[in-house]
Amino acid sequence: MTKRSMEEEKEYHRRYLRAVNHPVRKTILKLLMKQKMTIEQLAARLSLDENSLLWHLAFLEYGHCITQKHEHGEVIYMLTKEGTVINYLEESLNGASNGT
């Protein structure tokens, strides 16, 4: 593993924070935390048109939160290690707003 420069590290975190800072993308991450899903499965759960969903998925990939792989002719979306942090972030923010 190569060590990133300070600027590369800042960019990495900036991309991540922008990706998780949207309610639709947070919902996508929570859905993918439960199971890997295809775009069709995600679209059905989110009631989004495919173009909007693809944009959010691309943003999450750009932010290092999800990845995709091809299985049996389908694209399957799944969380990366960074993507699994969403639950921790949500709990931390809720705890902070509750004064805990």
N, C-alpha and C positions, 0 to 999 in steps of 0.2 A: 504494500500500500504506500502510495507516495504522500508525502506531507504537503498540504496546501499552504499557500502563502496567506498572509492576513487578509489581503484583498479577495482572494478566492474563497476564503472562509466566510467573509462578510457577504459575498454574493450568494453563496450556498444558503446561508441562513435567511437572507432577504427573499430569495426565491421560495424557500419553504414557508416563511411566515405569510407571504402574499397568497400562497396556494391555500393555506388552511384558514385564511381570514375571510371566509364567505360561507353563508349558511348552506347553500346547495352542496358545496364541496365538503363541508363538514358532514353532511348527511351521507354523501357518497362514501366517505371514509368509514363512517359507522356501519354502513351496509357491508362494505368489504371486510370489515373486521370480523363479521359473522361468517362470511364465506366468499370465495372467489365467485365472480359473476361475469356474464357476457354483457355486451352493450344492450342487448334486447331485454335482459333481466333487469338491468339498472333502469332502463327507460320505463319499463312497466311499473317499477316501484316508485319512481320519481315523477311520473307523469310529465316528462320533458320530451320535446322533440329531439330527434337524433342529432341534429346540428348543434343545438345548445349543449346537449350532453357531451358530445365529442369535444367541444370547446373546453368544458370544465375538466374532462378527463385529460386533455392535453396540458392544461394548466397544472393539474395535480402531478402529471409525469414530469413536467418542467420543474416543479417544486420538490422533486425527489420523494413524493409521497406514495405513488403507485407505480406499478410496472405491468407489462402485459406479456403474455406468452400465447403461442398458437398451439391449440390442442384440438385434434380431430376436425380441422378446418374452421375452427372458431377462435376468435380472439378472446382470451380470458384476462380479466383485470384482477389484480391482487395488490395488497398493501406491501410496501417496503417496510423496513425497520423504522424509518422516519414516520411513515404513515400511522404506525401503531401508537404513536405518542399522542394522538388526538384525544384519546380518553383521559390521559393524564392532564393534558392542557385544559380540557373541559372541567375536570374535577378541581384543578387548581384555581381556575377562574371562578367557579361557583363557590368554592371555599373562601376565596378572597372577598367575594361580594357579600357573603354571609357573615363576614367578620371572624372566620375561623382560620 
